[in-house]
Amino acid sequence: KAGVTQTPRYLIKTRGQQVTLSCSPISGHRSVSWYQQTPGQGLQFLFEYFSETQRNKGNFPGRFSGRQFSNSRSEMNVSTLELGDSALYLCASSLEGGVLDNEQFFGPGTRLTVL
Amino acid sequence: GIQVEQSPPDLILQEGANSTLRCNFSDSVNNLQWFHQNPWGQLINLFYIPSGTKQNGRLSATTVATERYSLLYISSSQTTDSGVYFCAVTIFTGFQKLVFGTGTRLLVSP
């Protein structure tokens, strides 16, 4: 079974631009979560999608948004990029996203650099 | 919110040595996972261990949920064990969310 895939793996943007990252979960997984990892803040939760609905969002500004498609693939968008958005963005998928089964599997990440 | 603390923050070992990494959490959790993050950033699942003890080769983990801690044991360490080890707890408040610990950076020297 293929793992979680993320594209692109590396991205360089300039301040003010916007960016879209993509995540394809493990086949059969319906929950996709996004995380940001920076040296200063560590790993932080961005949001989770389940059945095309955002169920909750972490403490990030509205410039960070996402969506999920009917095949469970998810995209994350960051508008008006700032230098501080430079980070490794990780997505994780799990089977149902509920209490009973919440082992999460991570993709390789997208490393975003904002110049 | 819940706090997840890991110790030690940094660890240097000689190849062949054993080590114990600790994860303390401040509130009840639904589940706990251990991950190894490789130099390329990939988080690799090591254990999914809400309670009890599990073993996988040279690695084993124990979670004592009632006392709010988990331990990761690495025996006969190898240079490929180097990297950052994270524990992450699952909390559920209408949705599931992983809260990561602060990490332990391990360097195994030959």
HADDOCK unambig.tbl for C-alpha pairs under 7 A between the chains (distance, minus, plus):
assign (segid A and resid 42 and name CA) (segid B and resid 102 and name CA) 6.99 0.50 0.50
assign (segid A and resid 43 and name CA) (segid B and resid 100 and name CA) 6.26 0.50 0.50
assign (segid A and resid 55 and name CA) (segid B and resid 95 and name CA) 6.37 0.50 0.50
assign (segid A and resid 56 and name CA) (segid B and resid 95 and name CA) 6.98 0.50 0.50
assign (segid A and resid 97 and name CA) (segid B and resid 96 and name CA) 6.13 0.50 0.50
assign (segid A and resid 98 and name CA) (segid B and resid 95 and name CA) 6.62 0.50 0.50
assign (segid A and resid 98 and name CA) (segid B and resid 96 and name CA) 6.26 0.50 0.50
assign (segid A and resid 99 and name CA) (segid B and resid 92 and name CA) 6.66 0.50 0.50
assign (segid A and resid 103 and name CA) (segid B and resid 48 and name CA) 6.59 0.50 0.50
assign (segid A and resid 105 and name CA) (segid B and resid 45 and name CA) 6.97 0.50 0.50
assign (segid A and resid 106 and name CA) (segid B and resid 43 and name CA) 6.01 0.50 0.50
assign (segid A and resid 107 and name CA) (segid B and resid 42 and name CA) 6.80 0.50 0.50
assign (segid A and resid 108 and name CA) (segid B and resid 41 and name CA) 6.61 0.50 0.50
assign (segid A and resid 108 and name CA) (segid B and resid 42 and name CA) 4.65 0.50 0.50
assign (segid A and resid 109 and name CA) (segid B and resid 41 and name CA) 6.95 0.50 0.50
assign (segid A and resid 109 and name CA) (segid B and resid 42 and name CA) 6.77 0.50 0.50
